[in-house]
Amino acid sequence: MPLIIACPEASDTFRLGELLGAACRCGLVIALSGELGCGKTTFVQGLAAGLGVPAEYRITSPSYTLINEYPGRIDLAHADLYRLSDGTAVEDIGLEDLISPERVLAVEWPERMPPEALSECLRIDIRIQNGDGRVITLNGYGLEPGNLLEAISEIDT
């Protein structure tokens, strides 16, 4: 069952990412969907904070570099596939090699990946609502993502 959370401010989107980062374990793949400017990178900034990425690291969208990696309590790999035109290019950049029990992988524009690469993941869909507000829908596919979703649903966001 999906978890749907209203985030009236960008700080709420950041905080949700931070809560998720604090609760998650290594090996999680997070697939972030939503239109340009909806807050995917803001969510990843919060995720990084929750994963213990040091504050001196500036978390930005890797639109041009495609993948950024950050050290933390749990290492974070952040990919932005917006500029990729088809799923075959994903193999060329080595993204599937980043799916590992040693880190958390957050992927913006996951629809550009082969579907089988995301068979077990936490899918997050961010939609703009009422100007600056967002509605975030989380779906867990697989045991670990499902358990994480259950755990954060019990936290007062």
VMD Tcl script that builds the backbone (N, CA, C; Angstrom):
set m [mol new atoms 471]
animate dup $m
set s [atomselect $m all]
$s set {name element resname resid chain x y z} {
  {N N MET 1 A 0.842 -1.179 0.000}
  {CA C MET 1 A 0.000 0.000 0.000}
  {C C MET 1 A 0.884 1.238 0.000}
  {N N PRO 2 A 0.618 2.184 -0.875}
  {CA C PRO 2 A 1.468 3.378 -0.934}
  {C C PRO 2 A 1.296 4.264 0.299}
  {N N LEU 3 A 2.342 5.007 0.578}
  {CA C LEU 3 A 2.326 6.017 1.617}
  {C C LEU 3 A 2.294 7.356 0.901}
  {N N ILE 4 A 1.300 8.186 1.202}
  {CA C ILE 4 A 1.139 9.485 0.549}
  {C C ILE 4 A 1.316 10.565 1.597}
  {N N ILE 5 A 2.249 11.491 1.324}
  {CA C ILE 5 A 2.586 12.526 2.290}
  {C C ILE 5 A 2.509 13.885 1.612}
  {N N ALA 6 A 1.806 14.823 2.236}
  {CA C ALA 6 A 1.748 16.199 1.760}
  {C C ALA 6 A 2.942 16.956 2.330}
  {N N CYS 7 A 3.612 17.681 1.465}
  {CA C CYS 7 A 4.767 18.490 1.868}
  {C C CYS 7 A 4.505 19.927 1.399}
  {N N PRO 8 A 3.913 20.746 2.255}
  {CA C PRO 8 A 3.554 22.107 1.844}
  {C C PRO 8 A 4.746 22.998 1.512}
  {N N GLU 9 A 5.908 22.732 2.081}
  {CA C GLU 9 A 7.102 23.554 1.877}
  {C C GLU 9 A 8.269 22.672 1.423}
  {N N ALA 10 A 9.261 23.289 0.787}
  {CA C ALA 10 A 10.469 22.554 0.385}
  {C C ALA 10 A 11.152 21.940 1.596}
  {N N SER 11 A 11.088 22.612 2.732}
  {CA C SER 11 A 11.714 22.074 3.941}
  {C C SER 11 A 11.055 20.761 4.368}
  {N N ASP 12 A 9.775 20.590 4.066}
  {CA C ASP 12 A 9.087 19.334 4.377}
  {C C ASP 12 A 9.592 18.203 3.483}
  {N N THR 13 A 9.860 18.529 2.220}
  {CA C THR 13 A 10.409 17.541 1.296}
  {C C THR 13 A 11.798 17.118 1.756}
  {N N PHE 14 A 12.614 18.096 2.163}
  {CA C PHE 14 A 13.945 17.805 2.696}
  {C C PHE 14 A 13.842 16.927 3.930}
  {N N ARG 15 A 12.940 17.281 4.837}
  {CA C ARG 15 A 12.789 16.539 6.097}
  {C C ARG 15 A 12.360 15.092 5.844}
  {N N LEU 16 A 11.457 14.868 4.892}
  {CA C LEU 16 A 11.045 13.508 4.559}
  {C C LEU 16 A 12.245 12.706 4.054}
  {N N GLY 17 A 13.059 13.307 3.188}
  {CA C GLY 17 A 14.263 12.636 2.720}
  {C C GLY 17 A 15.215 12.326 3.864}
  {N N GLU 18 A 15.345 13.256 4.793}
  {CA C GLU 18 A 16.220 13.061 5.945}
  {C C GLU 18 A 15.732 11.911 6.827}
  {N N LEU 19 A 14.434 11.847 7.073}
  {CA C LEU 19 A 13.867 10.744 7.865}
  {C C LEU 19 A 14.105 9.400 7.185}
  {N N LEU 20 A 13.918 9.379 5.886}
  {CA C LEU 20 A 14.134 8.144 5.146}
  {C C LEU 20 A 15.605 7.740 5.211}
  {N N GLY 21 A 16.505 8.698 5.039}
  {CA C GLY 21 A 17.936 8.406 5.095}
  {C C GLY 21 A 18.363 7.877 6.450}
  {N N ALA 22 A 17.788 8.416 7.507}
  {CA C ALA 22 A 18.129 7.971 8.859}
  {C C ALA 22 A 17.645 6.548 9.116}
  {N N ALA 23 A 16.578 6.150 8.440}
  {CA C ALA 23 A 15.977 4.840 8.685}
  {C C ALA 23 A 16.474 3.754 7.727}
  {N N CYS 24 A 17.090 4.133 6.603}
  {CA C CYS 24 A 17.390 3.111 5.592}
  {C C CYS 24 A 18.710 2.407 5.839}
  {N N ARG 25 A 18.847 1.289 5.136}
  {CA C ARG 25 A 20.042 0.447 5.205}
  {C C ARG 25 A 20.748 0.456 3.864}
  {N N CYS 26 A 21.966 -0.059 3.875}
  {CA C CYS 26 A 22.729 -0.187 2.626}
  {C C CYS 26 A 21.966 -1.048 1.627}
  {N N GLY 27 A 22.223 -0.795 0.369}
  {CA C GLY 27 A 21.658 -1.616 -0.687}
  {C C GLY 27 A 20.343 -1.119 -1.245}
  {N N LEU 28 A 19.804 -0.057 -0.680}
  {CA C LEU 28 A 18.515 0.454 -1.143}
  {C C LEU 28 A 18.678 1.209 -2.455}
  {N N VAL 29 A 17.750 0.979 -3.375}
  {CA C VAL 29 A 17.656 1.755 -4.605}
  {C C VAL 29 A 16.385 2.579 -4.496}
  {N N ILE 30 A 16.522 3.885 -4.719}
  {CA C ILE 30 A 15.395 4.804 -4.653}
  {C C ILE 30 A 15.187 5.375 -6.050}
  {N N ALA 31 A 14.009 5.175 -6.606}
  {CA C ALA 31 A 13.660 5.665 -7.930}
  {C C ALA 31 A 12.768 6.889 -7.756}
  {N N LEU 32 A 13.275 8.069 -8.148}
  {CA C LEU 32 A 12.581 9.350 -7.949}
  {C C LEU 32 A 11.987 9.847 -9.254}
  {N N SER 33 A 10.672 9.969 -9.288}
  {CA C SER 33 A 9.975 10.450 -10.479}
  {C C SER 33 A 9.263 11.754 -10.176}
  {N N GLY 34 A 9.074 12.527 -11.214}
  {CA C GLY 34 A 8.355 13.795 -11.104}
  {C C GLY 34 A 8.892 14.756 -12.147}
  {N N GLU 35 A 8.101 15.785 -12.434}
  {CA C GLU 35 A 8.496 16.726 -13.476}
  {C C GLU 35 A 9.697 17.567 -13.043}
  {N N LEU 36 A 10.294 18.257 -14.001}
  {CA C LEU 36 A 11.409 19.148 -13.703}
  {C C LEU 36 A 10.992 20.154 -12.628}
  {N N GLY 37 A 11.871 20.357 -11.661}
  {CA C GLY 37 A 11.615 21.355 -10.630}
  {C C GLY 37 A 10.663 20.935 -9.534}
  {N N CYS 38 A 10.328 19.655 -9.460}
  {CA C CYS 38 A 9.334 19.224 -8.468}
  {C C CYS 38 A 9.923 18.993 -7.082}
  {N N GLY 39 A 11.261 18.897 -6.964}
  {CA C GLY 39 A 11.858 18.702 -5.656}
  {C C GLY 39 A 12.623 17.406 -5.476}
  {N N LYS 40 A 12.938 16.731 -6.565}
  {CA C LYS 40 A 13.685 15.467 -6.453}
  {C C LYS 40 A 15.048 15.691 -5.797}
  {N N THR 41 A 15.751 16.730 -6.229}
  {CA C THR 41 A 17.072 16.992 -5.659}
  {C C THR 41 A 16.960 17.468 -4.218}
  {N N THR 42 A 15.946 18.231 -3.892}
  {CA C THR 42 A 15.721 18.636 -2.500}
  {C C THR 42 A 15.530 17.405 -1.629}
  {N N PHE 43 A 14.766 16.440 -2.130}
  {CA C PHE 43 A 14.575 15.185 -1.402}
  {C C PHE 43 A 15.915 14.485 -1.190}
  {N N VAL 44 A 16.756 14.423 -2.242}
  {CA C VAL 44 A 18.053 13.757 -2.141}
  {C C VAL 44 A 18.973 14.506 -1.168}
  {N N GLN 45 A 18.869 15.821 -1.107}
  {CA C GLN 45 A 19.649 16.581 -0.129}
  {C C GLN 45 A 19.293 16.152 1.291}
  {N N GLY 46 A 18.002 15.989 1.554}
  {CA C GLY 46 A 17.572 15.494 2.864}
  {C C GLY 46 A 18.018 14.066 3.096}
  {N N LEU 47 A 17.914 13.231 2.072}
  {CA C LEU 47 A 18.366 11.844 2.156}
  {C C LEU 47 A 19.835 11.798 2.551}
  {N N ALA 48 A 20.642 12.628 1.908}
  {CA C ALA 48 A 22.074 12.678 2.204}
  {C C ALA 48 A 22.313 13.061 3.663}
  {N N ALA 49 A 21.568 14.025 4.151}
  {CA C ALA 49 A 21.707 14.425 5.560}
  {C C ALA 49 A 21.385 13.250 6.477}
  {N N GLY 50 A 20.321 12.522 6.172}
  {CA C GLY 50 A 19.939 11.368 6.981}
  {C C GLY 50 A 20.927 10.219 6.902}
  {N N LEU 51 A 21.655 10.124 5.785}
  {CA C LEU 51 A 22.660 9.082 5.608}
  {C C LEU 51 A 24.000 9.462 6.236}
  {N N GLY 52 A 24.070 10.677 6.763}
  {CA C GLY 52 A 25.299 11.116 7.414}
  {C C GLY 52 A 26.353 11.656 6.469}
  {N N VAL 53 A 25.953 12.105 5.282}
  {CA C VAL 53 A 26.901 12.754 4.379}
  {C C VAL 53 A 27.302 14.077 5.036}
  {N N PRO 54 A 28.605 14.336 5.186}
  {CA C PRO 54 A 29.039 15.567 5.859}
  {C C PRO 54 A 28.471 16.817 5.196}
  {N N ALA 55 A 28.150 17.808 6.014}
  {CA C ALA 55 A 27.515 19.039 5.540}
  {C C ALA 55 A 28.364 19.802 4.530}
  {N N GLU 56 A 29.679 19.595 4.532}
  {CA C GLU 56 A 30.525 20.331 3.577}
  {C C GLU 56 A 30.345 19.847 2.141}
  {N N TYR 57 A 29.698 18.704 1.941}
  {CA C TYR 57 A 29.395 18.238 0.589}
  {C C TYR 57 A 28.136 18.941 0.109}
  {N N ARG 58 A 28.243 19.594 -1.023}
  {CA C ARG 58 A 27.087 20.265 -1.614}
  {C C ARG 58 A 26.382 19.264 -2.523}
  {N N ILE 59 A 25.169 18.917 -2.166}
  {CA C ILE 59 A 24.402 17.936 -2.940}
  {C C ILE 59 A 23.674 18.681 -4.052}
  {N N THR 60 A 24.074 18.408 -5.287}
  {CA C THR 60 A 23.452 19.046 -6.446}
  {C C THR 60 A 22.988 17.969 -7.409}
  {N N SER 61 A 22.121 18.356 -8.305}
  {CA C SER 61 A 21.664 17.408 -9.310}
  {C C SER 61 A 22.800 17.121 -10.283}
  {N N PRO 62 A 23.097 15.851 -10.514}
  {CA C PRO 62 A 24.165 15.504 -11.455}
  {C C PRO 62 A 23.678 15.492 -12.897}
  {N N SER 63 A 22.974 16.541 -13.305}
  {CA C SER 63 A 22.396 16.592 -14.648}
  {C C SER 63 A 23.447 16.457 -15.743}
  {N N TYR 64 A 24.614 17.020 -15.526}
  {CA C TYR 64 A 25.654 16.988 -16.559}
  {C C TYR 64 A 26.684 15.885 -16.307}
  {N N THR 65 A 26.986 15.611 -15.040}
  {CA C THR 65 A 27.951 14.556 -14.733}
  {C C THR 65 A 27.286 13.186 -14.693}
  {N N LEU 66 A 25.979 13.153 -14.608}
  {CA C LEU 66 A 25.117 11.975 -14.554}
  {C C LEU 66 A 25.127 11.272 -13.195}
  {N N ILE 67 A 26.292 11.143 -12.549}
  {CA C ILE 67 A 26.363 10.448 -11.265}
  {C C ILE 67 A 27.288 11.219 -10.324}
  {N N ASN 68 A 26.832 11.466 -9.102}
  {CA C ASN 68 A 27.667 12.002 -8.027}
  {C C ASN 68 A 27.677 10.979 -6.901}
  {N N GLU 69 A 28.812 10.858 -6.244}
  {CA C GLU 69 A 28.928 9.939 -5.106}
  {C C GLU 69 A 29.393 10.716 -3.876}
  {N N TYR 70 A 28.833 10.331 -2.721}
  {CA C TYR 70 A 29.126 11.021 -1.473}
  {C C TYR 70 A 29.367 9.998 -0.362}
  {N N PRO 71 A 30.384 10.250 0.493}
  {CA C PRO 71 A 30.613 9.369 1.640}
  {C C PRO 71 A 29.689 9.742 2.787}
  {N N GLY 72 A 29.314 8.766 3.587}
  {CA C GLY 72 A 28.491 9.021 4.759}
  {C C GLY 72 A 28.457 7.798 5.647}
  {N N ARG 73 A 27.587 7.830 6.639}
  {CA C ARG 73 A 27.352 6.631 7.461}
  {C C ARG 73 A 27.043 5.479 6.527}
  {N N ILE 74 A 26.229 5.782 5.533}
  {CA C ILE 74 A 26.006 4.921 4.373}
  {C C ILE 74 A 26.332 5.785 3.160}
  {N N ASP 75 A 27.191 5.302 2.277}
  {CA C ASP 75 A 27.549 6.071 1.086}
  {C C ASP 75 A 26.330 6.240 0.185}
  {N N LEU 76 A 26.314 7.358 -0.524}
  {CA C LEU 76 A 25.204 7.691 -1.409}
  {C C LEU 76 A 25.724 7.886 -2.823}
  {N N ALA 77 A 25.071 7.244 -3.786}
  {CA C ALA 77 A 25.285 7.521 -5.204}
  {C C ALA 77 A 23.996 8.164 -5.704}
  {N N HIS 78 A 24.128 9.291 -6.392}
  {CA C HIS 78 A 22.975 10.059 -6.871}
  {C C HIS 78 A 23.103 10.202 -8.383}
  {N N ALA 79 A 22.152 9.654 -9.101}
  {CA C ALA 79 A 22.170 9.694 -10.564}
  {C C ALA 79 A 20.991 10.500 -11.089}
  {N N ASP 80 A 21.241 11.255 -12.147}
  {CA C ASP 80 A 20.191 11.994 -12.842}
  {C C ASP 80 A 20.259 11.579 -14.304}
  {N N LEU 81 A 19.253 10.837 -14.748}
  {CA C LEU 81 A 19.252 10.270 -16.097}
  {C C LEU 81 A 18.479 11.101 -17.102}
  {N N TYR 82 A 18.142 12.334 -16.744}
  {CA C TYR 82 A 17.326 13.182 -17.614}
  {C C TYR 82 A 17.915 13.299 -19.017}
  {N N ARG 83 A 19.222 13.390 -19.128}
  {CA C ARG 83 A 19.860 13.597 -20.424}
  {C C ARG 83 A 20.057 12.320 -21.232}
  {N N LEU 84 A 19.726 11.170 -20.658}
  {CA C LEU 84 A 19.859 9.919 -21.412}
  {C C LEU 84 A 18.626 9.717 -22.272}
  {N N SER 85 A 18.844 9.227 -23.472}
  {CA C SER 85 A 17.719 9.081 -24.391}
  {C C SER 85 A 17.117 7.686 -24.394}
  {N N ASP 86 A 17.896 6.661 -24.013}
  {CA C ASP 86 A 17.339 5.317 -24.007}
  {C C ASP 86 A 18.054 4.460 -22.966}
  {N N GLY 87 A 17.483 3.310 -22.644}
  {CA C GLY 87 A 17.997 2.431 -21.608}
  {C C GLY 87 A 19.373 1.857 -21.888}
  {N N THR 88 A 19.784 1.776 -23.159}
  {CA C THR 88 A 21.096 1.215 -23.448}
  {C C THR 88 A 22.214 2.115 -22.941}
  {N N ALA 89 A 22.006 3.402 -22.878}
  {CA C ALA 89 A 23.028 4.322 -22.392}
  {C C ALA 89 A 23.305 4.103 -20.903}
  {N N VAL 90 A 22.357 3.585 -20.154}
  {CA C VAL 90 A 22.549 3.306 -18.734}
  {C C VAL 90 A 23.713 2.335 -18.556}
  {N N GLU 91 A 23.800 1.348 -19.418}
  {CA C GLU 91 A 24.908 0.388 -19.351}
  {C C GLU 91 A 26.236 1.078 -19.597}
  {N N ASP 92 A 26.256 2.052 -20.476}
  {CA C ASP 92 A 27.487 2.746 -20.828}
  {C C ASP 92 A 28.058 3.555 -19.668}
  {N N ILE 93 A 27.209 4.061 -18.788}
  {CA C ILE 93 A 27.708 4.889 -17.682}
  {C C ILE 93 A 27.969 4.071 -16.415}
  {N N GLY 94 A 27.668 2.778 -16.439}
  {CA C GLY 94 A 27.961 1.913 -15.295}
  {C C GLY 94 A 27.010 2.064 -14.126}
  {N N LEU 95 A 25.820 2.555 -14.380}
  {CA C LEU 95 A 24.872 2.784 -13.296}
  {C C LEU 95 A 24.494 1.496 -12.574}
  {N N GLU 96 A 24.294 0.423 -13.309}
  {CA C GLU 96 A 23.900 -0.832 -12.672}
  {C C GLU 96 A 24.983 -1.354 -11.729}
  {N N ASP 97 A 26.243 -0.950 -11.950}
  {CA C ASP 97 A 27.322 -1.332 -11.037}
  {C C ASP 97 A 27.184 -0.646 -9.682}
  {N N LEU 98 A 26.436 0.449 -9.633}
  {CA C LEU 98 A 26.237 1.176 -8.377}
  {C C LEU 98 A 25.126 0.574 -7.526}
  {N N ILE 99 A 24.376 -0.375 -8.092}
  {CA C ILE 99 A 23.381 -1.093 -7.290}
  {C C ILE 99 A 24.161 -2.118 -6.487}
  {N N SER 100 A 24.338 -1.818 -5.220}
  {CA C SER 100 A 25.264 -2.585 -4.400}
  {C C SER 100 A 24.823 -2.569 -2.946}
  {N N PRO 101 A 25.127 -3.630 -2.200}
  {CA C PRO 101 A 24.807 -3.639 -0.775}
  {C C PRO 101 A 25.681 -2.682 0.038}
  {N N GLU 102 A 26.584 -1.972 -0.619}
  {CA C GLU 102 A 27.499 -1.076 0.079}
  {C C GLU 102 A 27.045 0.374 0.106}
  {N N ARG 103 A 25.950 0.700 -0.569}
  {CA C ARG 103 A 25.535 2.101 -0.654}
  {C C ARG 103 A 24.031 2.195 -0.881}
  {N N VAL 104 A 23.544 3.415 -0.876}
  {CA C VAL 104 A 22.190 3.730 -1.299}
  {C C VAL 104 A 22.320 4.428 -2.648}
  {N N LEU 105 A 21.482 4.042 -3.579}
  {CA C LEU 105 A 21.467 4.654 -4.908}
  {C C LEU 105 A 20.145 5.372 -5.105}
  {N N ALA 106 A 20.214 6.677 -5.359}
  {CA C ALA 106 A 19.020 7.477 -5.671}
  {C C ALA 106 A 19.087 7.845 -7.147}
  {N N VAL 107 A 18.035 7.518 -7.889}
  {CA C VAL 107 A 18.020 7.727 -9.337}
  {C C VAL 107 A 16.863 8.645 -9.714}
  {N N GLU 108 A 17.206 9.807 -10.264}
  {CA C GLU 108 A 16.194 10.689 -10.840}
  {C C GLU 108 A 15.969 10.267 -12.286}
  {N N TRP 109 A 14.729 10.311 -12.750}
  {CA C TRP 109 A 14.323 9.888 -14.085}
  {C C TRP 109 A 14.577 8.394 -14.282}
  {N N PRO 110 A 14.101 7.546 -13.362}
  {CA C PRO 110 A 14.346 6.104 -13.446}
  {C C PRO 110 A 13.683 5.424 -14.646}
  {N N GLU 111 A 12.729 6.090 -15.262}
  {CA C GLU 111 A 12.071 5.491 -16.428}
  {C C GLU 111 A 13.049 5.291 -17.583}
  {N N ARG 112 A 14.238 5.866 -17.484}
  {CA C ARG 112 A 15.258 5.679 -18.514}
  {C C ARG 112 A 16.135 4.449 -18.237}
  {N N MET 113 A 15.838 3.741 -17.157}
  {CA C MET 113 A 16.562 2.503 -16.829}
  {C C MET 113 A 15.763 1.305 -17.305}
  {N N PRO 114 A 16.434 0.185 -17.537}
  {CA C PRO 114 A 15.687 -1.038 -17.850}
  {C C PRO 114 A 14.808 -1.411 -16.646}
  {N N PRO 115 A 13.564 -1.787 -16.865}
  {CA C PRO 115 A 12.653 -2.082 -15.753}
  {C C PRO 115 A 13.177 -3.145 -14.785}
  {N N GLU 116 A 13.902 -4.135 -15.286}
  {CA C GLU 116 A 14.390 -5.207 -14.416}
  {C C GLU 116 A 15.415 -4.696 -13.399}
  {N N ALA 117 A 16.070 -3.580 -13.692}
  {CA C ALA 117 A 17.045 -3.014 -12.753}
  {C C ALA 117 A 16.360 -2.429 -11.520}
  {N N LEU 118 A 15.071 -2.170 -11.621}
  {CA C LEU 118 A 14.328 -1.557 -10.518}
  {C C LEU 118 A 13.255 -2.484 -9.963}
  {N N SER 119 A 13.464 -3.785 -10.079}
  {CA C SER 119 A 12.449 -4.725 -9.600}
  {C C SER 119 A 12.310 -4.670 -8.080}
  {N N GLU 120 A 13.395 -4.344 -7.380}
  {CA C GLU 120 A 13.325 -4.169 -5.928}
  {C C GLU 120 A 13.843 -2.775 -5.618}
  {N N CYS 121 A 12.920 -1.878 -5.278}
  {CA C CYS 121 A 13.311 -0.495 -5.023}
  {C C CYS 121 A 12.212 0.222 -4.240}
  {N N LEU 122 A 12.551 1.401 -3.795}
  {CA C LEU 122 A 11.571 2.307 -3.209}
  {C C LEU 122 A 11.271 3.347 -4.272}
  {N N ARG 123 A 10.051 3.361 -4.762}
  {CA C ARG 123 A 9.649 4.321 -5.793}
  {C C ARG 123 A 9.010 5.527 -5.109}
  {N N ILE 124 A 9.502 6.691 -5.489}
  {CA C ILE 124 A 9.002 7.938 -4.918}
  {C C ILE 124 A 8.567 8.826 -6.068}
  {N N ASP 125 A 7.312 9.231 -6.021}
  {CA C ASP 125 A 6.752 10.101 -7.051}
  {C C ASP 125 A 6.405 11.434 -6.391}
  {N N ILE 126 A 6.960 12.512 -6.928}
  {CA C ILE 126 A 6.744 13.843 -6.366}
  {C C ILE 126 A 5.914 14.655 -7.351}
  {N N ARG 127 A 4.814 15.190 -6.873}
  {CA C ARG 127 A 3.918 16.005 -7.702}
  {C C ARG 127 A 3.744 17.382 -7.079}
  {N N ILE 128 A 3.801 18.400 -7.936}
  {CA C ILE 128 A 3.578 19.773 -7.485}
  {C C ILE 128 A 2.090 19.971 -7.239}
  {N N GLN 129 A 1.783 20.619 -6.114}
  {CA C GLN 129 A 0.390 20.895 -5.767}
  {C C GLN 129 A 0.322 22.247 -5.069}
  {N N ASN 130 A -0.575 23.085 -5.485}
  {CA C ASN 130 A -0.794 24.384 -4.841}
  {C C ASN 130 A 0.474 25.224 -4.783}
  {N N GLY 131 A 1.081 25.490 -5.927}
  {CA C GLY 131 A 2.261 26.353 -5.984}
  {C C GLY 131 A 3.521 25.683 -5.494}
  {N N ASP 132 A 3.895 25.971 -4.236}
  {CA C ASP 132 A 5.119 25.416 -3.675}
  {C C ASP 132 A 4.920 24.061 -3.023}
  {N N GLY 133 A 3.689 23.640 -2.816}
  {CA C GLY 133 A 3.414 22.380 -2.136}
  {C C GLY 133 A 3.700 21.173 -3.009}
  {N N ARG 134 A 3.932 20.059 -2.347}
  {CA C ARG 134 A 4.187 18.802 -3.034}
  {C C ARG 134 A 3.374 17.693 -2.391}
  {N N VAL 135 A 3.003 16.716 -3.193}
  {CA C VAL 135 A 2.435 15.474 -2.689}
  {C C VAL 135 A 3.406 14.387 -3.099}
  {N N ILE 136 A 3.889 13.637 -2.110}
  {CA C ILE 136 A 4.895 12.619 -2.352}
  {C C ILE 136 A 4.286 11.251 -2.074}
  {N N THR 137 A 4.353 10.383 -3.071}
  {CA C THR 137 A 3.829 9.028 -2.952}
  {C C THR 137 A 5.005 8.064 -2.938}
  {N N LEU 138 A 5.041 7.210 -1.909}
  {CA C LEU 138 A 6.116 6.232 -1.758}
  {C C LEU 138 A 5.530 4.835 -1.887}
  {N N ASN 139 A 6.182 4.002 -2.696}
  {CA C ASN 139 A 5.794 2.600 -2.875}
  {C C ASN 139 A 7.032 1.734 -2.715}
  {N N GLY 140 A 6.940 0.710 -1.884}
  {CA C GLY 140 A 8.059 -0.207 -1.683}
  {C C GLY 140 A 7.850 -1.485 -2.472}
  {N N TYR 141 A 8.844 -1.867 -3.259}
  {CA C TYR 141 A 8.809 -3.102 -4.035}
  {C C TYR 141 A 9.955 -3.983 -3.562}
  {N N GLY 142 A 9.626 -5.101 -2.944}
  {CA C GLY 142 A 10.624 -5.982 -2.367}
  {C C GLY 142 A 10.581 -5.898 -0.851}
  {N N LEU 143 A 11.246 -6.836 -0.200}
  {CA C LEU 143 A 11.203 -6.947 1.255}
  {C C LEU 143 A 11.780 -5.726 1.965}
  {N N GLU 144 A 13.029 -5.364 1.666}
  {CA C GLU 144 A 13.667 -4.239 2.363}
  {C C GLU 144 A 12.949 -2.916 2.099}
  {N N PRO 145 A 12.649 -2.574 0.835}
  {CA C PRO 145 A 11.916 -1.331 0.608}
  {C C PRO 145 A 10.544 -1.328 1.286}
  {N N GLY 146 A 9.880 -2.474 1.304}
  {CA C GLY 146 A 8.587 -2.569 1.989}
  {C C GLY 146 A 8.718 -2.361 3.483}
  {N N ASN 147 A 9.763 -2.964 4.078}
  {CA C ASN 147 A 9.996 -2.785 5.510}
  {C C ASN 147 A 10.330 -1.332 5.842}
  {N N LEU 148 A 11.122 -0.691 5.002}
  {CA C LEU 148 A 11.470 0.707 5.219}
  {C C LEU 148 A 10.229 1.587 5.135}
  {N N LEU 149 A 9.404 1.330 4.161}
  {CA C LEU 149 A 8.177 2.104 4.009}
  {C C LEU 149 A 7.285 1.953 5.239}
  {N N GLU 150 A 7.190 0.743 5.744}
  {CA C GLU 150 A 6.407 0.501 6.962}
  {C C GLU 150 A 7.007 1.253 8.148}
  {N N ALA 151 A 8.321 1.254 8.259}
  {CA C ALA 151 A 8.990 1.923 9.381}
  {C C ALA 151 A 8.775 3.426 9.344}
  {N N ILE 152 A 8.911 4.034 8.148}
  {CA C ILE 152 A 8.741 5.486 8.118}
  {C C ILE 152 A 7.277 5.903 8.193}
  {N N SER 153 A 6.358 5.000 7.875}
  {CA C SER 153 A 4.946 5.341 7.995}
  {C C SER 153 A 4.545 5.490 9.468}
  {N N GLU 154 A 5.346 4.905 10.348}
  {CA C GLU 154 A 5.066 4.997 11.778}
  {C C GLU 154 A 5.662 6.245 12.417}
  {N N ILE 155 A 6.516 6.963 11.658}
  {CA C ILE 155 A 7.139 8.191 12.157}
  {C C ILE 155 A 6.219 9.342 11.838}
  {N N ASP 156 A 6.046 10.241 12.760}
  {CA C ASP 156 A 5.227 11.429 12.532}
  {C C ASP 156 A 6.015 12.405 11.671}
  {N N THR 157 A 5.672 12.469 10.370}
  {CA C THR 157 A 6.375 13.367 9.456}
  {C C THR 157 A 5.728 14.722 9.533}
}
mol reanalyze $m
mol bondsrecalc $m
mol representation Tube
mol addrep $m
